[in-house]
């Protein structure tokens, strides 16, 4: 994976627990979408695939967030996401309440399929 120095700097400025969580997200997304390009967009780390936005993540004062988590994925994981903070298109997580197993993988697979379907 080719890294973006802006992402390195962003992660270096986070508290250790958030940095560890988001570095794991970064590595996992890169492994799941090896053709994606790491970048920095909307003041946060992101990945693009075939010139389309794939996924981004950020550390905030009280939590980390991954974007975009659409309503279908939120519904599919509803039982496992009780108690998580979220918005229409994001999911908040912490070291005490990490992302549920499989959610990031499903998110990336769904986004890759959507992008590749639109690119063809």
N, C-alpha and C positions, 0 to 999 in steps of 0.2 A: 504494500500500500504506500502510495506517495502521500505524505502528510502536508498539511498547510500550516505554515509557521504561525498564522493568526490563531488557529485552533490550539496549537501548542501553548501559545501565550495566554489564551483564554483559560485553558485548563490549569495552567500553572498558577493563576491568580485565585483559584477557588480553594475553599477549605479542604483539608485532606480527605474527609469522608465523601464529599461531593466529587472531588477530582477522581477518586478511585471508582466511584459508580459510573461517572461519565466516560472515563477512559475505557471501562469495560463495554459500555454501549458503543463507543467508537470502534473498538476492535471487533465487536460482534457484527456491527453493520458492515464493516469493511470485509469481513469474512463471508457474510451472507450475500453481498452484492459486490463481488470483486471488480466489476467494470465501473462501479460508481466512483466519482471524483469527490474527494474531500474539499470543502470550501467553507466560506464564512458568509452568512447571509442574515440579514435582519439582526445583526449584532449577536449572532450565536453560531456555533458549529453546525455544519450541514453537509449533506451529501447530495450530489446531483447525478442523474443517470440519463444519458442521451439528451443532455441539455434540459432536463426536467428535474424539478425539485423532488427528491426522494424522501428524506427524513432529516429532522434537525433535533437538537437537544440543548438544554441549557441548565445552568445552576442558578437558583434564585435564593432569596434570603433564608427561606425555611424548607425548601424542597428542590428537587431536580424535576425536569419536565422533558417529555419526549413528544414530538409533533410529527405529522398529524396522525392522531388516533381517531379514526372515523367512527361513526355511530354503529356500524356493523360489528367492528371489533370490540367496542365497548359492550355491545349487547352480548356477543359471544362469550365474553369473559365476565359478565355481570356478577355472577356468584363470587368469583375470585377478586373482584374489584370493590367489594363493599368496604367502605371506610377510606378509600383513596380519594384524594382531591382530583378534580378534573374539570375541564371545560368542554365546550362542544367538540374541540379537535385536539385536546391534549390530555395527558395523564401525568399526574404528579407522583413522585416516589422519593423515598429516602433510604438511608442505610437500614433503618428500623423497619421499613415497609418497602422492600425492593420490588422491582417489576416482577409480576408473576412469571413462572417458567413458561416459556413458549410464546409469550405475548410479543416480544420484540421480533422473534423469528417470523411469526405470523404477519406482523405489521410490515416487515421488509418484503416478505414474499408477495403480499397483496399489492404493495406499492410497486414493486418491480413488474408484476404481471400487468398492472394498469398502465404503467409507462410503456412497457414493450408492446402492449396491445395498441396503444395510441401511436407509437412510433412506426408501426408496420403498415 
